[in-house]
């Protein structure tokens, strides 16, 4: 009999993702973008701004505008064995993807007026690196706080491409507004983590496991400052889900679960999600995400 899920044997691609936050009277809100339905990566799902590293992200011109020396950025990632240029490239890619997909410019002294001018030049076809040079900008890499590192499992959950993604958390710069690009993203919404999970529970939106678990982490805090402070106090955990199937039910497990090869817990909340009627959820129900 053919296996239900085939392993993806290609190595994961380096990627960067930004969990963009703003405060509200109900706690922190997260920017969620709906990926274009024709996308071959989580098409139709609600995700955070992000994508794979481009070669230009680690080029000399980009590193020079990263906002900090490459060695310092590698130290902030907490990965001493990583090439420093690649480490800096993750910060550059995070800023670039946030600008391209959400129109938010994570650069020093970038107010709303400058962000709009930069977006206008981007719509005219100016590439991100050239845009930084034209405006003489340094990226606000200090605004990006390493949060988690997610490595797509060899056995696919929702897509057949693998990524090694560094997740960052960042606050929406004052005065700027987020807008989806109507190309890679066709809708956007600011949602509290509980609102996003409730919409997912009602099948109004689609979420991937990494987004579900990240929302659960953010939802444990009362403010954006709380999220950022907690992330600064510890190294970003490495999360590589593993899965198994029993009695026709597929289960994804995370570090700390009895069925995971890593015994140390990587994040709060449930250590596993099960697939029920085509949807990932904690065995004890969605409320368990915030217990």
N, C-alpha and C positions, 0 to 999 in steps of 0.2 A: 504493500500500500504506500502511496506517495505521502510524504510528511505534509502536515497541514501548513507548517511555516518553514520556509527554507532560510538557512543562514545567509546573511549578506557577507561575502568574503572580502570585499574591497575595504581598504583602510578608511577610517573616518576622516572627513575633511575638516580642517580647522574652521571654526565659525565663532561669531560674537553676537551676543544678544543683550539688549538693554531693557530691564524692567523699569520703565519710566513712571515716576510717582508724583502725585500732588496731594496736598491735604484737603480734606473736606470736613464738614461737621459730623460725618459718620465714620471718620477715620481715613486712612490713606486710600486713594484711588489709583488704579493702574490703567495705563493706556493699553487697550487691546485693539489690534488691527485684524480685519478679516482678509485673509489671503485670497487672491483671485482664484475662482473656482477651477480654472484651467492650469493652475500651478502644479508642477510635479512634486512639490514639497508641501504637504499639508494643505492642499487646495481646499478652500472653503472654511478652513479652521480659523479660530481667533488666536492670535499669537502676539508676542512682544516684537518690537522692531528688531531686526537682526538678519544675518545672512553669513555666507561663507567669506573668508578672507580673500581679497583680490591680491594679485602679486604687487600692485602698486602700494598696498597698505604698509608693506615693510620696505619700500624703496627709500633711498636716501632723502628724497624731497619730503616724503611723508614723515619719516622719523624726525626730521629737523623741525617739524611743526606739531609734534606729538604733545608738547607742553611739559615734558620732563625727559631726562636722559633715559635711554633704553634700559640701562642697567637698573635704574630706580623703578621703572615700570615692571620689570621682571620680578624685582623684590616684592612689589605690591601684589603681584599675582600669587606669590608664595610658591613659585616653581623654580628653584635654583638650577635645575638641570635643563631648563628651556633656553633655547637660543634667545639672546636679548632682543635681537631685531624682530623675531617672531612675537615675543612678548609685547613689544611696543606696537606691533601690527594689530594685535587684538584690540588695543585701546583705539587705534586709528579706525579700524573696521567698525567698532561699536559706534563711534561718533559719525562715521560716514553713513552707516545704515540708518541710524536714527534721523539723520538729515534727509536722506533720500526717500525713506518710507513714511516719515512722520513730520517732515518740515521743521524739526527742532534742531537748532544749531548749538551744539555743545562746544562752544569756543569762548575764550576769555573775552570779557567785556562785550559780549554779543547781546545787545538789547533787541527789543522787538523790531525796531526800525532796521537795524543791520540784518537781522534774520530774514526780514521780508526782501531786502535788497539782494541778499545771497540766494534766496529761493527764486527770485526773478531771473538772476543770472543762470541758475541751474536749469530753469525751464527753457532758457535760450540755448542750452546745450553745453554749458561750461562744466567740465568734470570737477569732482570734489577737490582734488589736489590743486588744480589750477585756480579754483575759487579761493582756497585758503591763501594761495600766493597773491592773487589779485587784491584781496582785502587785507593782506598782511596779518593773518590770524594765526594764533597759537591755540591748539585744542585745549579744552578744559578737562584734561585727563584726570585732574584731581577731583573732579565731580563724579567720576565713575568709581564705584566701590565694588571690587570683586565679590561676588555673591555665592555662586556655585559653579561647578564644572560638570556638565552633563555629556556623557558619551553614549551615543545611540547604541543599543544592544545589537549584537550580531544577528539575533533573531528579530525581525522587524515587528514593530507594534502598529504603526500607521503609515510607514513609508519605506521604500526600498533603498534609500540613500542613508549613509551613515555620516554623523557629524560629531566632532569633538568640540563642543561649544562652551566658551566661557561666558557665563551670565554675570552681568553687572547690574547694580541698582543705582539709580540717579534721580535727583529731583528735577522736575520741569523748571528750567530757568525762568526767573521772574519776568513777567511781561510777555513771554512768548506763548504762542498758541500752537497746538498740534493739529495737523491736517494730513489725512491719508493721501497717498499720491495718485489714486485712481488708476494705477497701473499694476503694481505688485499687490497693493492693498485696495480693496473696493469699499471698505467701510471702517469706521473707527468708533470707539466708545471709551469714555472714562468710567470705570466700574470699580466699586469696592470688591475685594476678594469674595465676600459672601454673595454679592449681587451676581458676579460672574459665575460662581459655582451654582447658584440657584437657577440662572438662565440655562446653564448646562444641564442641570437636573431636569428642567422642563423641556429639554431638547430644543431650545431656541437657538443655541449656538453649539459649535463643536470645539472641544478643547483636546489637546494632546496631554499625555501624562506629565511631561515636564512643566507645562503651564499649570496643570491642576496642583501639583505639589508646590510649585513656586508661589501660587496664589495662597495656598495654605500657610506658607511661611510668612508672607507679608501680612496676612490677616490676623496674625497674633500680636500685631503692634497697633498702638493707638495713634501713631503719627508717622510721617515720613522720617523725621529725625530718629525715631525709635528704630526703624528699619535700617537706616544707614549706620547708626551707632552699633547695633548688634552685628552687622556685617563687618565693620571695622575691627571688632574685638576678636575675631577668629579667622583662621585661614579658610578659604573657600573649599568646602568638601567636594570630593570627587564622587559622582553618582553614576554608576554604570548598571542600569537595571538588568536583572536576569529573570527568566520566565520559565514556567513549567505548566503542564496541563494535566488535570486530574478530573475524572468523571465528566469530561467534556467541557470543563471550565478552565479558561486560560487565566493565569495569575502572573502579574509582574511584581517582583520583589526588589527591595532596595536595601542598601547596607544596614545591618542591624537585625534584619529578619532572619529567622531560624533557617530559612532555605537559601539565604544569600551567602556567597563565598566570603564576604567581608563581614566579620562579626560586630564591628563597631558601628553604631548608629550614626548616620550622616546628617539627619535633619529631624525636626520634631514632627509629630503626627504619625499617621499609620505607616507601617513599613511595607505595605503591599496594596495593590489595586487588583481587582478582579474584573473580568470582562463579562458584563451582563447585558444581553440584548444589544450587543455591538457597542457598548459604552463602558469606559473604565470608571470604577467607583470603589471606595473602600469596602471591605467585607461588612463592616458595621454600619454602613450608610454614610451619606455625605456629611452629617454633623461631626463624624469622627475626624474630619480634616482639621477642625478647629478646637478639638478637645485638648 
